[in-house]
Amino acid sequence: MKKFYSNLCQILAASLLLSVLTLIPRAMAADIYIHYDTGWGNHIALRGDGGGLNWSNGITANWTAGNVWHINTPQSGGGFNVKPLLNDQSWSIGANYHVPDGSAQVHIWPYFSHNGNSLVQFNYYSNTLGNVRTVRVLLPPSYNENTLKSYPVLYMHDGQNLFSAATSSFGVEWQVDETAESLMSQGLMQEAIIVGIDNAGGARISEYTPSVDASYGGGNGDSYLDAIENELKPYIESTYRAKTGAQNTLMMGSSLGGLISFYAGWTRSDVYGKVAGMSSSFWWDSEQLVNTVQNHSTASPQADFYIDIGGNEGSVSSSQLMNSALLSQGFVQGQNMYYYYDANGSHTESSWRNRLVIPLQYLLPWQN
C-alpha cells in the first residue's frame, strides 16, 4: 500500500510540474540571416534594441556558405529592431529592420556604399506591335554592390519623361532616379528596378487606351500590354536580378499612361499586383473603365491601386467617380487602394514629379 501511495504521489508531482511548465512562456528565438559578400577579412556585425543586442556595440555574425551571415538571438516581447554593420563600423543604408514577436526567421540584404542608381538603356523592338522604342532601366543603389539581392520591378510609361529633361517631351522630367534614390536611402521605400518604356510617338494614344473613343480613336491597349508581358518582361527578368510574381511586378503612368496602368491591374492582376495611375484619363470613351469597375459583379481583382488627381485638372470628376467605384467594390483606402487629391495639382510633369513620393512609398513600402 505504501508503494502505491508513493507512486501516486510521484505521478501527481510530475503532473503538477508539467502544468507549471506549460504556464511558463517558452524562450523564443530569432534566426537573422544577412546576405552579403564582405570580401576576405571582413565581417558583418549586428546591433539592435532587443534580443540581447544594443546600439553601442555589435555582435559578430557567423559566416555560412553562400556568404550568408547568421545570428541566433533570444526573442524580445513585441519584437525588436536591428541593423547590420560592415566590420561593426559602417552602418547599412536605409531604415532599421524589424524582427517580429515570436520565433522568426529574418532575411536582410544590406548595402553600405552611397554609389547611387545606375541607368542603362537599349532599343526594344516589339514583334507584337511592329515598332521600336527606347527602354531605360534604372538599377537601384545596391545592385552592383550586393549581388546576392533581387528586386521587384516597376514598369513605367512615357519613359523619355522620367529621368532627363533633355529627353522629356516638354523639357521637364519626373526626376524618378533622384526621388527613388532619396526614398531608398532614407528607408522610406524598398529598392526596386524601374523600367521606363518610351512611348512610340504617334502610336501613344492607340497603345495607352483599352477601348475606342469616338473622338480620338485608340483601343490597342491590350496589344501593348501583351507586348510588355510576353516580350519585354521576360527579357527584364532574364537579364537582371528581378523578382517574379504579381506582387513583385508593378506598373505606373500618368494621363493615358495612368489609364492603361489601371486597366492592367484590373484585367491582369495575376501579372501586375500593384499599379498607380497619376491624373489618369478616366474620362476616356465616356468613362468606359469607370463603368466597368462600377458594374463589376464577381470577385474583385487581387491588386493594389493608387490613383490621384490635381484640383486644376479638367477630369477631377472622373477620378472621383473611380475612387467611389473602387470603394463600392470593397476596396479600402490605405489598405488595397489609395486615392490622393492634390488641390493645387495640374496635368503637368512637374505636378507628377512633386507627388511621386506618394505612390512610390505606397506601392513599395520599406520592408525586410
PEGIRA-V21794 format. One record per helix or strand. SS is the DSSP state (A for helix, B for strand). FROM is the first residue (numbers start at 0). LEN is the number of residues. If there is no record, write none. Layout:
SS:FROM:LEN
SS:FROM:LEN
This chain:
A:1:22
B:28:7
B:43:5
B:58:2
B:61:3
B:67:7
B:79:7
B:89:2
B:96:3
B:103:5
B:117:9
B:130:9
B:150:7
A:158:3
A:175:10
B:191:6
A:200:7
B:212:1
B:216:1
A:220:19
B:241:1
A:245:3
B:248:6
A:255:12
B:273:5
A:283:11
B:303:7
A:315:13
B:332:1
B:336:6
A:348:6
A:355:8
